[in-house]
Amino acid sequence: MYEKYLGRQCRYIPHHIAIIQDGNRRFARIHGRTTEEGHRAGARKTEEILEWANELGIRYITLYSFSTENFSRDSEEIRALFSIFREKFLSVHVDERVRKYGIRISVVGDRALLPADLARVISAAEEATRENTGNYLNIALAYGGRNEIVHAAKRILSEVESGYCPPDRIDTGMVEKYLHDGIRLPPVDLVIRSGNESRTSNFLPWLANGHECAVYFSAPFWPLFRRIDLMRAIRVYSQRIEAKKSRE
């Protein structure tokens, strides 16, 4: 009944949501599980999110899965995380949902920082889903918001120095072209962060902060995130759109 009530309040559905999946380790600690078990529980929750998003009509999801700062974590935890990533990217080739929902997989981040075997698996998953146009799943690995802008600036500077691009042609469109390794992501409509943390951690600053997207901070740790939490986030986005329309 409450879910139906929320549904009536979600008059506008975001086109692109970005999710900071926080709380796997705290979930594991509180429930007496290993850190790896916490991350695996979080991975299962991510698969549920894909189902919910498809049902609600959300076409773009970008997941903050591993930041550049995460490299400072314990080496055993990093190994376990990369193992989980490898398994999930390999499963793309046999996961029926990928075909059913037409999911295209893309990875954003500094791939030079990833193990070579993981990078190869990622490339294979991207290639296998390249022609899909139903839904778009973008995974941020070895990602840092400021780092991506620095990389884009270097690429643009290289174009200017080579004479290919006059400085006066640099505009927002050109910057976006060089962000995310050329993957053209639409503006972020809604950022969701789980785990009772009230910060966006430098996630997609150009597409999120730059477009003044809605932000929703939820209390549950990521493995405990529920469909009603997603709908509450969409309600915040919807209310923001309604308020904006009333001012126009």
C-alpha positions in Angstrom: 0.0 0.0 0.0 2.8 2.4 0.9 4.6 1.6 -2.3 1.4 2.5 -4.3 1.2 5.7 -2.3 4.8 6.6 -3.2 4.1 5.7 -6.8 1.3 8.3 -7.0 3.8 10.9 -5.8 6.4 10.0 -8.4 5.0 12.0 -11.3 8.3 12.4 -13.0 10.8 9.6 -13.6 14.5 10.5 -13.9 16.3 9.7 -17.1 19.7 9.1 -15.5 20.4 8.2 -11.9 23.8 7.9 -10.3 24.2 5.7 -7.3 26.9 5.8 -4.6 26.7 2.2 -3.2 27.8 2.8 0.4 27.6 0.6 3.4 28.7 -2.9 2.3 31.5 -3.1 4.9 29.4 -1.7 7.8 26.6 -4.1 6.8 29.1 -7.0 7.0 30.6 -5.9 10.3 27.2 -5.5 12.0 26.0 -8.9 10.7 29.1 -10.8 11.6 30.2 -11.4 8.0 33.4 -11.0 6.2 34.1 -7.8 4.1 33.9 -9.9 0.9 30.5 -11.3 1.9 29.4 -7.7 2.4 30.5 -6.7 -1.0 28.9 -9.8 -2.6 25.6 -8.8 -0.8 26.0 -5.4 -2.3 26.5 -6.9 -5.8 23.3 -8.9 -5.5 21.4 -5.7 -4.5 22.8 -4.0 -7.6 21.2 -6.7 -9.7 17.9 -6.0 -8.0 18.2 -2.3 -8.8 18.5 -3.1 -12.5 15.1 -4.9 -12.3 13.5 -2.1 -10.5 14.9 0.6 -12.8 13.6 -1.2 -15.8 10.2 -1.5 -14.4 10.1 2.2 -13.5 11.4 3.3 -16.9 14.8 4.6 -15.8 17.1 4.1 -18.8 20.5 5.2 -17.5 22.2 4.1 -14.3 25.7 5.0 -13.3 27.2 3.1 -10.3 30.1 4.4 -8.2 31.7 1.0 -7.6 35.4 1.7 -6.9 37.0 5.1 -6.6 40.6 6.1 -7.0 40.7 6.6 -3.2 39.7 3.0 -2.7 43.1 1.8 -3.8 44.3 2.8 -0.3 42.2 0.0 1.2 43.5 -3.4 2.4 45.1 -5.3 -0.4 43.0 -8.4 0.4 39.8 -6.4 0.1 40.8 -4.9 -3.2 41.6 -8.4 -4.5 38.1 -9.6 -3.4 36.5 -6.6 -5.1 38.3 -7.1 -8.3 37.3 -10.8 -8.3 33.7 -9.9 -7.9 33.9 -7.3 -10.7 35.6 -9.9 -12.9 32.8 -12.4 -12.2 30.0 -9.9 -12.9 31.6 -8.7 -16.2 32.0 -12.3 -17.4 28.4 -13.1 -16.5 27.2 -10.4 -19.0 27.7 -12.9 -21.8 25.2 -15.4 -20.3 22.8 -13.2 -18.2 19.4 -13.3 -19.8 18.5 -9.9 -18.4 21.2 -8.3 -20.6 19.4 -9.5 -23.7 15.9 -9.1 -22.3 16.3 -5.5 -21.3 18.8 -4.6 -24.0 21.5 -3.4 -21.5 24.6 -1.7 -22.8 27.6 -1.9 -20.4 30.1 0.8 -20.2 32.9 1.5 -17.7 34.2 5.0 -16.8 37.4 5.6 -14.9 41.2 5.3 -15.3 41.6 1.8 -16.7 45.3 2.1 -16.6 45.0 1.6 -12.8 43.1 -1.7 -13.2 44.7 -5.2 -13.5 45.2 -6.2 -17.1 43.0 -9.3 -16.9 40.1 -7.2 -15.4 40.5 -4.6 -18.2 40.3 -7.3 -20.8 37.1 -8.7 -19.3 35.6 -5.2 -19.2 36.4 -4.6 -22.9 34.8 -7.9 -23.8 31.6 -7.1 -21.9 31.4 -3.6 -23.5 31.9 -5.1 -27.0 29.3 -7.8 -26.4 26.7 -5.2 -25.5 27.7 -2.4 -27.8 24.6 -2.6 -30.0 22.1 -2.7 -27.1 20.0 0.4 -26.8 17.3 -0.5 -24.2 19.0 0.4 -21.0 22.5 1.8 -20.2 24.5 0.6 -17.2 27.6 2.6 -16.6 30.1 1.4 -13.9 32.6 3.8 -12.4 35.8 1.9 -11.6 39.1 3.5 -10.6 37.1 6.7 -10.9 37.6 10.2 -9.5 35.6 13.2 -10.4 38.4 15.7 -10.4 40.7 13.2 -12.0 38.3 12.8 -15.0 38.2 16.6 -15.5 42.0 16.8 -15.4 42.3 14.0 -18.1 39.7 15.8 -20.3 41.7 19.0 -19.9 44.9 17.2 -21.0 43.2 15.8 -24.1 41.8 19.2 -25.1 45.2 20.8 -24.6 46.8 18.2 -26.8 44.2 19.0 -29.5 45.0 22.7 -29.2 48.8 22.2 -29.3 48.5 20.0 -32.5 46.5 22.8 -34.2 43.4 20.6 -34.5 41.3 22.8 -32.2 41.6 26.6 -31.9 41.3 27.8 -28.3 38.2 29.8 -29.1 36.3 26.6 -30.1 36.6 25.2 -26.6 33.1 25.1 -25.0 31.0 22.9 -22.7 30.2 20.5 -25.5 33.9 19.9 -26.2 34.6 19.3 -22.5 31.8 16.7 -22.4 33.2 15.0 -25.5 36.4 14.3 -23.7 35.0 13.3 -20.4 34.4 9.6 -19.5 36.7 8.3 -22.3 34.4 9.6 -24.9 31.3 7.8 -23.5 28.5 10.4 -24.0 26.6 10.2 -20.7 23.4 12.3 -20.4 23.2 14.8 -17.5 22.5 13.2 -14.1 19.0 13.9 -12.9 19.3 12.2 -9.5 22.2 11.1 -7.2 21.4 8.5 -4.6 23.7 7.6 -1.7 23.0 4.8 0.7 24.6 4.1 4.1 23.4 7.3 5.9 26.3 9.4 4.5 25.4 13.0 3.4 28.0 13.7 0.7 28.4 13.0 -3.0 32.1 12.2 -2.9 33.1 14.0 -6.0 30.9 11.7 -8.2 30.3 12.9 -11.8 30.7 16.6 -10.8 30.3 17.9 -14.4 27.1 16.0 -15.1 25.6 16.1 -11.6 26.7 19.3 -9.8 27.0 21.1 -13.1 23.3 20.3 -13.9 22.1 20.9 -10.3 20.6 17.4 -10.1 18.5 16.3 -7.1 20.2 14.4 -4.3 18.8 11.8 -2.0 20.6 10.3 1.0 19.2 7.1 2.3 19.8 5.5 5.7 20.0 1.7 4.8 23.4 0.2 4.0 23.5 -0.7 0.3 22.8 -4.4 0.8 19.6 -3.4 2.6 18.4 -0.8 0.1 14.8 -1.4 -0.8 12.5 -0.6 -3.7 10.7 2.0 -1.5 14.0 3.7 -0.9 14.5 4.1 -4.6 10.9 5.4 -5.0 11.5 7.9 -2.1 14.5 9.1 -4.1 12.4 9.5 -7.2 9.8 11.4 -5.2 12.5 13.9 -4.2 13.4 14.3 -7.9 9.7 14.6 -8.8 9.1 17.2 -6.2 12.1 19.2 -7.4 10.7 19.2 -11.0 7.3 20.2 -9.8 8.8 23.1 -7.8 10.8 24.2 -10.8 7.7 24.2 -13.1 5.8 26.2 -10.6 8.4 28.9 -10.7 8.4 29.2 -14.5 
